[in-house]
Amino acid sequence: MQTALRTSLPETELASRANFAPAARVAREERPLHVSGLPLSIRGLQKSFGDNEVLRGIDLHIPAGQFVAIVGKSGCGKSTLLRLIAGLEKIDAGSISFGDAAIQPEDIRVMFQEPRLLPWARVLSNVEVGLGRDRSSSDAHARAEKALTEVGLTDKRDQWPSVLSGGQKQRVALARALVSRPRVLAFDEPLGALDALTRISMQRLLERVWRDQGFTAILVTHDVAEAVALADRVLVIDEGRIAHDVMVNTARPRERGSAELASLEGSILSHLLSADDRT
């Protein structure tokens, strides 16, 4: 029987012991100039809710600083996988490790589809919430100001959340996630409620801050076009397992609608549609 745990074994040791997904090797790709992210290794990960077996043995390795997108039909387990990585759910069996690093709470952050801003706090104070235990530090205001600058909202620092647009609220949520300089940033459908133009603008912002800060990015999305536009690698989850693992080697910045991206998108969609045909 496997034991549920979160471990900090050295990445090399886990990689030698685990039978990772075949396309987990490092491929030709453009990466951030400075990589601050953590490597991520998952072995035999299982999770059930009652009689519903959601994840059925995930083996996965993500190099430090890689941008990974996870797609799949509703209920396939992609958000559950993200929540397990972020420590928001308890593992039933298997392990998740982050190399040999001593993990701190601020090292892993999550950005959700809903901004989840505090309506009684102004924008700057909402960003400071992301500092956690450092919120009372002498440089809290300065760090929050810097995070707002990174998402282009310095002029909104004293506004109430109620007067912001949907895109602006998500930028505040992103600033709150960035303010602690996370080493792993998990995105759970963060752009799903935005209009098309705002969504494209936010996609470009996510890519820019990832390249600037070098964290390991894990994006759950239903939008395959978004996945291939942003990610170094796209994972297709089907029936609780990794069914398809695609490296996206297209140079950045990527031209949305290009033949190369369209071909990748079509390949991934064919796997998703074939999974639907089996159900």
Rosetta silent file (secondary structure, phi, psi, omega in degrees, C-alpha in Angstrom):
SEQUENCE: MQTALRTSLPETELASRANFAPAARVAREERPLHVSGLPLSIRGLQKSFGDNEVLRGIDLHIPAGQFVAIVGKSGCGKSTLLRLIAGLEKIDAGSISFGDAAIQPEDIRVMFQEPRLLPWARVLSNVEVGLGRDRSSSDAHARAEKALTEVGLTDKRDQWPSVLSGGQKQRVALARALVSRPRVLAFDEPLGALDALTRISMQRLLERVWRDQGFTAILVTHDVAEAVALADRVLVIDEGRIAHDVMVNTARPRERGSAELASLEGSILSHLLSADDRT
SCORE:     score description
SCORE:     0.000 S_00000001
   1 L     0.000  134.459  178.289    0.000    0.000    0.000 S_00000001
   2 L   -76.777  151.055  179.999    1.269    3.455   -0.910 S_00000001
   3 L  -105.834  131.395  178.881    1.633    6.074    1.783 S_00000001
   4 L   -75.752  128.100 -179.955    0.222    9.562    1.282 S_00000001
   5 E  -160.944  160.768  168.215    2.892   12.180    1.862 S_00000001
   6 E  -117.431  122.580 -169.978    4.409   15.457    0.752 S_00000001
   7 E  -124.870  162.370  176.427    8.166   15.056    0.662 S_00000001
   8 L  -121.983   35.390  175.092   11.296   17.063    0.011 S_00000001
   9 L   -60.517  149.888  176.889   13.521   14.250   -1.281 S_00000001
  10 L   -55.916  142.512 -177.250   16.157   15.420   -3.751 S_00000001
  11 H   -57.525  -39.883 -177.570   14.771   15.691   -7.250 S_00000001
  12 H   -64.331  -36.985 -179.806   17.432   13.351   -8.669 S_00000001
  13 H   -67.399  -44.380  179.554   16.544   10.602   -6.206 S_00000001
  14 H   -65.651  -39.694 -177.849   12.843   10.789   -6.964 S_00000001
  15 H   -63.349  -33.209 -179.443   13.449   10.910  -10.696 S_00000001
  16 H   -76.185  -24.613 -176.336   15.477    7.723  -10.542 S_00000001
  17 H   -94.607  -22.818 -175.166   12.831    5.898   -8.533 S_00000001
  18 L   -94.945  153.989  176.323    9.713    7.085  -10.314 S_00000001
  19 L  -104.222   83.268 -169.106    8.386    5.982  -13.682 S_00000001
  20 L   -75.766  164.438  177.084    7.449    9.416  -14.972 S_00000001
  21 L   -54.392  139.442 -170.392    5.248   10.285  -17.955 S_00000001
  22 H   -58.968  -29.867 -177.423    7.257    9.645  -21.131 S_00000001
  23 H   -95.149   18.709 -178.152    7.296   13.236  -22.360 S_00000001
  24 H   -77.092   -5.577  179.501    8.489   14.659  -19.049 S_00000001
  25 L   -63.397  153.535  178.271   12.010   15.076  -20.435 S_00000001
  26 L   -73.858  127.007 -178.155   13.292   18.612  -20.857 S_00000001
  27 L  -114.118  172.568  176.485   12.792   19.678  -24.468 S_00000001
  28 L   -60.536  120.633 -179.456   13.889   22.632  -26.565 S_00000001
  29 L  -162.543  156.275  175.710   12.004   25.632  -25.209 S_00000001
  30 L   -87.120  127.417 -175.492   12.346   29.283  -24.338 S_00000001
  31 L  -120.085  165.897  174.277   12.529   29.746  -20.582 S_00000001
  32 L   -58.326  148.946 -179.988   12.668   32.735  -18.224 S_00000001
  33 L   -63.603  -37.976  178.719   16.093   34.362  -18.002 S_00000001
  34 L  -120.677  117.833 -178.687   16.137   33.840  -14.240 S_00000001
  35 L   -98.025  115.211  177.135   14.519   30.674  -12.907 S_00000001
  36 L  -108.652   -5.936 -174.350   13.362   30.927   -9.296 S_00000001
  37 L   -69.965  166.579  177.453   10.745   28.169   -9.538 S_00000001
  38 L   -99.453  144.578  170.075   10.786   24.808   -7.837 S_00000001
  39 L   -72.710  152.516 -177.124   10.940   21.458   -9.644 S_00000001
  40 E  -129.722  127.104  178.427    7.891   19.296   -9.063 S_00000001
  41 E  -127.099  128.256 -178.616    7.832   15.489   -8.918 S_00000001
  42 E  -122.694  133.290 -177.881    4.663   13.448   -8.499 S_00000001
  43 E  -134.154  122.289  173.100    4.635    9.694   -8.010 S_00000001
  44 E    56.917   36.410 -172.848    1.623    7.362   -7.873 S_00000001
  45 E   -73.942  128.332  179.059   -0.757   10.164   -6.877 S_00000001
  46 E  -132.150  143.678  177.329   -4.277    9.017   -6.027 S_00000001
  47 E  -151.477  131.555  176.859   -7.308   10.897   -4.756 S_00000001
  48 E  -128.642  152.410  171.224  -10.910    9.836   -4.193 S_00000001
  49 E  -121.578  102.362 -172.855  -13.992   11.576   -2.884 S_00000001
  50 L    64.402 -126.897  178.738  -16.159    8.867   -1.379 S_00000001
  51 L   -86.637   -3.081 -177.686  -16.611    6.202   -4.053 S_00000001
  52 E   -89.469  108.006  178.719  -15.501    8.570   -6.828 S_00000001
  53 E   -84.654  105.025 -172.077  -11.899    7.804   -7.774 S_00000001
  54 E   -86.708  -48.836  177.047  -10.743   11.107   -9.263 S_00000001
  55 E  -115.085  131.245 -168.902   -6.983   10.572   -9.699 S_00000001
  56 E  -120.965   39.817  177.820   -5.792    7.038  -10.409 S_00000001
  57 E   106.072   74.466 -179.826   -2.032    7.124  -10.207 S_00000001
  58 E   -91.240  125.210  171.916   -0.413   10.273  -11.611 S_00000001
  59 E  -116.817  124.421 -170.510    3.333   10.115  -12.368 S_00000001
  60 E  -158.918  140.509  171.202    4.762   13.453  -13.438 S_00000001
  61 E  -128.977  129.149  177.666    7.914   15.534  -13.378 S_00000001
  62 E  -119.985  117.073  177.979    7.926   19.305  -14.017 S_00000001
  63 L   -64.856  156.098  178.095   11.330   21.027  -14.245 S_00000001
  64 L   -58.478  131.090  176.145   11.879   24.245  -12.337 S_00000001
  65 L    85.118   -0.739  179.595   10.505   27.257  -14.176 S_00000001
  66 L   -75.791  149.109  174.963    8.436   25.328  -16.709 S_00000001
  67 E  -105.261  113.019 -177.006    4.972   26.589  -17.702 S_00000001
  68 E  -115.319  133.684  173.582    2.562   23.639  -17.776 S_00000001
  69 E  -110.220  141.627  179.289   -1.096   23.723  -18.817 S_00000001
  70 E  -119.128  123.482  179.635   -3.556   20.998  -17.808 S_00000001
  71 E  -124.930  164.421  179.886   -6.667   20.403  -19.907 S_00000001
  72 L   160.715  162.642 -179.226   -9.459   17.846  -19.868 S_00000001
  73 L   -69.337  163.289 -178.712  -13.204   17.523  -19.781 S_00000001
  74 L   -58.374  134.809  178.515  -15.149   18.557  -16.682 S_00000001
  75 L    85.566    5.919 -176.798  -14.705   16.134  -13.815 S_00000001
  76 L   -78.379  -17.494  178.564  -11.492   14.570  -15.168 S_00000001
  77 L   112.119    5.101 -175.778   -9.474   15.554  -12.083 S_00000001
  78 H   -66.720  -42.880  178.631   -7.432   18.512  -13.358 S_00000001
  79 H   -70.464  -33.999  176.156   -8.530   20.951  -10.631 S_00000001
  80 H   -62.818  -42.517  177.207   -8.122   18.244   -7.995 S_00000001
  81 H   -59.650  -43.612  179.711   -4.543   17.714   -9.169 S_00000001
  82 H   -62.321  -42.683 -178.448   -3.900   21.451   -8.898 S_00000001
  83 H   -67.921  -33.242  176.036   -5.357   21.610   -5.393 S_00000001
  84 H   -67.855  -42.303  177.419   -3.220   18.685   -4.261 S_00000001
  85 H   -60.411  -40.216 -178.644   -0.095   20.381   -5.601 S_00000001
  86 L   -78.963   -5.664 -179.607   -1.057   23.557   -3.741 S_00000001
  87 L    79.057   18.913 -179.220   -1.699   21.635   -0.524 S_00000001
  88 L   -89.777  -12.305  175.441   -5.412   22.517   -0.471 S_00000001
  89 L  -129.873  157.159  179.285   -6.484   18.853   -0.474 S_00000001
  90 L   -90.539  134.414  178.073   -5.123   15.804    1.337 S_00000001
  91 L   -73.014  135.618  174.047   -3.362   13.121   -0.689 S_00000001
  92 L   -82.709  -44.242  179.412   -4.840    9.608   -0.432 S_00000001
  93 E  -154.849  154.845 -179.457   -1.788    7.809   -1.815 S_00000001
  94 E    98.342 -166.803 -176.281    1.440    8.659   -3.578 S_00000001
  95 E  -147.879  152.690  172.344    3.751   11.635   -3.125 S_00000001
  96 E  -129.572  127.871  179.081    4.390   15.205   -4.227 S_00000001
  97 E  -134.001  159.565 -177.922    7.838   16.716   -3.793 S_00000001
  98 L  -125.670   56.692 -178.612    9.558   19.970   -4.687 S_00000001
  99 L    64.951 -142.791 -178.922   13.161   18.863   -5.064 S_00000001
 100 L  -103.726   16.142 -178.236   15.348   19.327   -2.010 S_00000001
 101 L   -76.953  146.018  170.746   13.884   22.720   -1.060 S_00000001
 102 L   -85.677  107.936 -172.051   12.453   23.442    2.368 S_00000001
 103 L   -73.562  132.420  172.927    8.970   24.616    1.388 S_00000001
 104 L  -107.297  154.274 -178.867    7.596   27.787    2.955 S_00000001
 105 H   -54.216  -35.001 -177.412    3.884   28.745    2.853 S_00000001
 106 H   -79.173   -5.985 -178.388    4.603   31.677    0.553 S_00000001
 107 H   -72.475  -26.018 -177.265    6.442   29.465   -1.969 S_00000001
 108 E  -123.803  123.097 -179.680    3.199   28.117   -3.462 S_00000001
 109 E  -128.651  155.695 -179.391    0.302   30.378   -4.380 S_00000001
 110 E  -126.082  137.469  171.981   -3.010   29.833   -6.199 S_00000001
 111 E  -115.862  123.204 -174.364   -4.998   32.207   -8.401 S_00000001
 112 L   -98.249  173.704  177.444   -8.643   31.198   -8.822 S_00000001
 113 L   -65.400  -39.444  177.080  -11.323   32.032  -11.379 S_00000001
 114 L   -88.512  135.651 -178.251  -13.041   34.310   -8.863 S_00000001
 115 L   -61.722  -31.363  177.980  -10.845   37.221   -7.676 S_00000001
 116 L    55.762   44.387  177.993  -11.958   36.670   -4.060 S_00000001
 117 L   -83.365  150.824  176.856  -11.119   40.240   -3.059 S_00000001
 118 L   -79.061  115.960 -174.640  -12.074   41.616    0.333 S_00000001
 119 L   -67.773  -21.520 -177.975  -14.849   44.151   -0.389 S_00000001
 120 L   -91.018    1.163 -179.200  -14.116   46.150    2.777 S_00000001
 121 L  -117.784  143.116  177.544  -10.416   46.638    1.907 S_00000001
 122 L   -72.559  169.876 -172.804   -8.902   48.916   -0.701 S_00000001
 123 H   -55.839  -48.176 -178.018   -6.825   47.515   -3.557 S_00000001
 124 H   -60.138  -41.411  179.369   -3.427   47.952   -1.866 S_00000001
 125 H   -66.407  -35.661  176.498   -4.651   46.240    1.296 S_00000001
 126 H   -62.377  -39.177  178.271   -6.043   43.363   -0.762 S_00000001
 127 H   -67.906  -38.565 -179.585   -2.615   42.840   -2.301 S_00000001
 128 H   -62.196  -26.255  177.591   -0.947   42.938    1.112 S_00000001
 129 H   -55.448  -33.784 -179.449   -3.101   39.980    2.170 S_00000001
 130 H   -66.038  -12.493  178.258   -0.884   37.857   -0.083 S_00000001
 131 H   -78.457  -14.064  178.110    2.083   38.540    2.195 S_00000001
 132 H    58.914 -122.114 -176.472    0.583   36.340    4.894 S_00000001
 133 H   -67.693  -16.093  178.766    2.734   36.420    8.001 S_00000001
 134 H   -91.132    7.133 -176.326    4.841   39.252    6.498 S_00000001
 135 L   -62.066  -28.701 -179.273    1.846   41.555    6.198 S_00000001
 136 L   -91.230    5.482 -179.071    2.929   43.497    9.290 S_00000001
 137 L   -70.652  160.012 -175.236    6.518   43.929    8.072 S_00000001
 138 L   -67.738  -23.694 -178.273    7.909   47.404    7.524 S_00000001
 139 L  -101.684   14.628 -177.100    8.202   46.893    3.752 S_00000001
 140 H   -58.765  -46.512 -179.297    4.693   45.461    3.240 S_00000001
 141 H   -61.397  -43.957 -177.887    3.370   48.604    1.550 S_00000001
 142 H   -63.979  -40.158  179.936    6.386   48.835   -0.743 S_00000001
 143 H   -67.821  -38.414  177.789    6.115   45.191   -1.769 S_00000001
 144 H   -67.906  -39.618  176.888    2.397   45.554   -2.487 S_00000001
 145 H   -60.568  -43.199 -179.733    3.057   48.717   -4.509 S_00000001
 146 H   -62.944  -41.759  179.319    5.667   46.853   -6.565 S_00000001
 147 H   -64.251  -39.177  176.989    3.245   43.986   -7.249 S_00000001
 148 H   -64.823  -37.313  176.823    0.589   46.459   -8.411 S_00000001
 149 H   -62.718  -39.792 -178.517    3.131   48.060  -10.728 S_00000001
 150 H   -63.067  -28.290  179.870    3.907   44.646  -12.216 S_00000001
 151 L  -104.069    7.425  174.876    0.243   44.174  -13.188 S_00000001
 152 L    74.523   32.995 -177.322   -0.251   47.794  -14.319 S_00000001
 153 L  -126.807   28.379 -179.246   -2.586   48.943  -11.540 S_00000001
 154 H   -57.096  -37.304 -176.930   -0.552   51.449   -9.558 S_00000001
 155 H   -73.657   -6.488 -179.754   -3.215   54.114  -10.117 S_00000001
 156 H  -103.918    9.561 -172.286   -5.886   51.874   -8.534 S_00000001
 157 L   -56.531  -33.889 -176.113   -4.108   51.385   -5.195 S_00000001
 158 L  -101.480    8.058 -179.564   -6.691   53.381   -3.194 S_00000001
 159 L   -81.981  157.692  172.014   -9.806   52.153   -5.027 S_00000001
 160 L   -87.148  147.192  179.745  -12.457   49.839   -3.612 S_00000001
 161 H   -55.779  -30.790 -175.356  -12.881   46.481   -5.403 S_00000001
 162 H   -63.859  -22.255 -177.821  -16.509   47.314   -6.227 S_00000001
 163 H   -95.104   -0.844 -178.112  -15.495   50.016   -8.736 S_00000001
 164 L   -87.044  151.968  172.418  -13.061   47.806  -10.669 S_00000001
 165 L   -75.525  170.397  179.141  -13.800   45.975  -13.907 S_00000001
 166 H   -59.935  -42.372  178.842  -13.592   42.190  -14.078 S_00000001
 167 H   -65.761  -39.179  178.578  -10.167   42.330  -15.681 S_00000001
 168 H   -65.855  -38.904  177.267   -8.889   44.807  -13.102 S_00000001
 169 H   -61.563  -40.202  179.195  -10.110   42.592  -10.254 S_00000001
 170 H   -69.297  -31.200  175.602   -8.189   39.659  -11.720 S_00000001
 171 H   -66.445  -39.127  176.057   -5.087   41.836  -11.995 S_00000001
 172 H   -63.325  -43.187  178.121   -5.411   42.637   -8.286 S_00000001
 173 H   -61.155  -37.828  177.409   -5.781   38.910   -7.578 S_00000001
 174 H   -67.250  -43.463  177.411   -2.638   38.267   -9.625 S_00000001
 175 H   -59.731  -40.500  177.867   -0.746   40.983   -7.750 S_00000001
 176 H   -61.757  -37.700  178.555   -1.848   39.384   -4.457 S_00000001
 177 H   -72.442  -32.536 -175.931   -0.465   36.042   -5.678 S_00000001
 178 H   -83.159  -21.699 -167.718    2.806   37.609   -6.878 S_00000001
 179 L   -61.823  -28.290  179.935    3.538   39.830   -3.886 S_00000001
 180 L   -90.628    7.678 -178.581    5.212   37.049   -1.876 S_00000001
 181 L    53.699   62.353 -177.350    7.413   36.061   -4.848 S_00000001
 182 L   -66.178  155.407  177.385    6.086   32.491   -5.098 S_00000001
 183 L   -99.683  -18.002  171.316    8.237   29.732   -6.557 S_00000001
 184 E  -133.879  125.494  178.288    5.200   27.786   -7.789 S_00000001
 185 E  -121.679  118.346 -178.042    2.108   29.625   -9.027 S_00000001
 186 E  -102.529  131.504 -178.334   -1.007   27.567   -9.738 S_00000001
 187 E  -115.142  115.540 -179.672   -3.774   29.037  -11.901 S_00000001
 188 E  -104.131   90.176 -179.353   -7.228   27.443  -11.604 S_00000001
 189 L    50.037   48.326 -172.442   -9.210   28.753  -14.605 S_00000001
 190 L   -69.161  -17.941 -174.783   -8.273   32.350  -13.703 S_00000001
 191 L  -111.295    6.645 -172.356   -9.463   33.848  -16.994 S_00000001
 192 L   -62.919  -27.469 -176.020  -12.629   31.827  -17.557 S_00000001
 193 L   -96.818    4.594 -175.402  -15.071   34.620  -16.663 S_00000001
 194 L   -93.067  154.542  175.202  -13.425   37.356  -18.738 S_00000001
 195 L   -70.712  166.232 -169.907  -14.480   38.657  -22.150 S_00000001
 196 H   -59.047  -46.739 -177.036  -12.356   37.665  -25.155 S_00000001
 197 H   -69.229  -41.568  178.153  -10.236   40.816  -25.455 S_00000001
 198 H   -64.261  -35.814 -179.569   -9.623   41.114  -21.710 S_00000001
 199 H   -64.548  -43.642  178.256   -8.704   37.437  -21.656 S_00000001
 200 H   -62.580  -42.072  177.702   -6.046   37.879  -24.338 S_00000001
 201 H   -60.995  -42.038  179.201   -4.624   40.860  -22.447 S_00000001
 202 H   -68.855  -36.172  176.358   -4.484   38.819  -19.240 S_00000001
 203 H   -58.997  -44.354  179.062   -2.830   35.906  -21.051 S_00000001
 204 H   -64.335  -37.201  178.204   -0.059   38.235  -22.174 S_00000001
 205 H   -65.946  -44.206  178.372    0.288   39.559  -18.632 S_00000001
 206 H   -58.927  -43.555 -179.971    0.560   36.027  -17.186 S_00000001
 207 H   -64.142  -41.529 -177.941    3.247   35.174  -19.714 S_00000001
 208 H   -64.654  -46.418 -177.835    5.171   38.376  -18.989 S_00000001
 209 H   -68.801  -31.862  175.528    5.234   37.987  -15.205 S_00000001
 210 H   -63.638  -45.458  179.669    6.222   34.326  -15.589 S_00000001
 211 H   -66.310  -35.570 -178.677    9.154   35.291  -17.816 S_00000001
 212 H   -71.961  -39.525 -171.988   10.127   38.141  -15.475 S_00000001
 213 H  -101.386  -22.566  173.217    9.970   36.152  -12.239 S_00000001
 214 L    75.328   19.908  176.803   10.834   32.617  -13.349 S_00000001
 215 L   -74.225  162.813  171.728    8.378   30.719  -11.138 S_00000001
 216 E   -79.977  124.900 -175.169    7.040   27.290  -12.051 S_00000001
 217 E  -112.111  133.748  177.749    3.561   27.858  -13.537 S_00000001
 218 E  -129.866  113.840 -174.424    0.729   25.326  -13.597 S_00000001
 219 E  -113.373  123.043  169.795   -2.438   26.410  -15.415 S_00000001
 220 E   -96.133  127.244 -178.857   -5.744   24.534  -15.415 S_00000001
 221 L  -150.702  152.006  171.286   -7.930   25.629  -18.315 S_00000001
 222 L   -90.754   -9.771 -173.306  -10.776   24.443  -20.538 S_00000001
 223 L   -94.799  103.876 -177.732   -9.419   26.591  -23.368 S_00000001
 224 H   -65.104  -37.499  177.887   -7.009   24.534  -25.508 S_00000001
 225 H   -60.792  -39.966  176.793   -6.007   27.614  -27.540 S_00000001
 226 H   -63.910  -41.242 -179.274   -5.032   29.339  -24.291 S_00000001
 227 H   -60.458  -48.310 -176.593   -3.034   26.292  -23.227 S_00000001
 228 H   -75.190  -23.643  177.592   -0.918   26.132  -26.396 S_00000001
 229 H   -72.619  -32.735 -172.555   -0.472   29.926  -26.466 S_00000001
 230 H  -102.580  -35.180 -163.931    0.945   30.071  -22.933 S_00000001
 231 L   -91.619  153.860  167.226    2.491   26.759  -21.974 S_00000001
 232 L   -77.430  -22.425 -169.517    5.785   24.984  -22.591 S_00000001
 233 E  -157.101  138.115 -179.723    3.880   21.760  -22.178 S_00000001
 234 E  -120.908  127.611  176.796    0.231   20.647  -22.220 S_00000001
 235 E  -106.514  131.605  173.777   -1.085   17.678  -20.242 S_00000001
 236 E  -102.246  120.157  177.560   -4.401   16.045  -21.122 S_00000001
 237 E   -98.079  129.667  178.658   -6.075   14.391  -18.132 S_00000001
 238 E  -140.373  124.438  178.859   -8.566   11.618  -18.872 S_00000001
 239 L    52.055   42.170  173.417  -10.232    9.376  -16.304 S_00000001
 240 L    78.428   12.363  179.825   -7.792   10.405  -13.597 S_00000001
 241 E  -134.291  161.500  174.171   -4.630    9.717  -15.591 S_00000001
 242 E   -80.699  110.958 -176.474   -2.286   11.625  -17.924 S_00000001
 243 E   -93.919  -21.847 -174.994   -3.493   10.529  -21.333 S_00000001
 244 E  -154.901  137.416 -176.575   -1.423   12.875  -23.497 S_00000001
 245 E  -135.224  108.505 -170.769    1.716   14.942  -22.851 S_00000001
 246 E  -116.100  125.757  172.684    2.615   17.536  -25.505 S_00000001
 247 E   -85.973  132.354  178.976    5.716   19.732  -25.608 S_00000001
 248 L  -105.227  101.129 -173.626    5.039   23.164  -27.158 S_00000001
 249 L   -96.376    7.623  179.595    8.320   24.180  -28.784 S_00000001
 250 L   -64.950  134.204 -178.157    7.027   27.240  -30.624 S_00000001
 251 L   -64.825  149.918  175.183    9.190   30.294  -29.997 S_00000001
 252 L  -100.076  150.571   -4.396    7.867   33.168  -27.884 S_00000001
 253 L   -70.208  143.264 -174.406    6.183   35.550  -28.324 S_00000001
 254 L   -88.532  143.687  179.164    3.732   33.228  -30.048 S_00000001
 255 L   -91.229  104.926 -179.083    1.559   34.235  -32.949 S_00000001
 256 L   -62.488  134.880 -177.896   -1.982   33.273  -32.008 S_00000001
 257 L    89.343    1.221  179.448   -3.762   31.597  -34.903 S_00000001
 258 L   -68.387  158.818 -178.868   -0.521   30.408  -36.528 S_00000001
 259 H   -61.888  -36.816 -178.182   -0.527   27.104  -38.396 S_00000001
 260 H   -65.642  -46.483  178.924    1.870   25.555  -35.872 S_00000001
 261 H   -67.640  -37.403  179.116   -0.283   26.407  -32.859 S_00000001
 262 H   -62.676  -37.721  178.903   -3.436   25.400  -34.745 S_00000001
 263 H   -65.707  -43.430  177.462   -1.915   21.987  -35.471 S_00000001
 264 H   -63.143  -44.205  178.963   -1.050   21.467  -31.795 S_00000001
 265 H   -60.081  -42.618  179.266   -4.498   22.625  -30.738 S_00000001
 266 H   -63.246  -39.620  178.532   -6.111   20.202  -33.195 S_00000001
 267 H   -62.751  -44.316 -179.175   -4.034   17.301  -31.890 S_00000001
 268 H   -68.327  -41.748  178.650   -5.009   18.012  -28.296 S_00000001
 269 H   -61.905  -35.890  179.461   -8.669   18.525  -29.188 S_00000001
 270 H   -63.561  -36.442  176.645   -8.712   15.173  -30.988 S_00000001
 271 H   -68.378  -40.386  178.821   -7.610   13.473  -27.777 S_00000001
 272 H   -65.439  -41.728 -179.212  -10.270   15.307  -25.787 S_00000001
 273 H   -69.737  -35.991  177.779  -12.977   14.422  -28.295 S_00000001
 274 H   -67.634  -31.778  175.310  -11.919   10.780  -28.442 S_00000001
 275 H   -66.102  -38.398  176.817  -12.185   10.701  -24.639 S_00000001
 276 H   -64.571  -37.903 -178.729  -15.750   12.026  -24.951 S_00000001
 277 H   -64.830  -25.357 -178.782  -16.561    9.293  -27.505 S_00000001
 278 H   -83.135  -12.784 -177.006  -15.550    6.640  -24.973 S_00000001
 279 L   -98.166    0.000    0.000  -17.935    7.944  -22.305 S_00000001
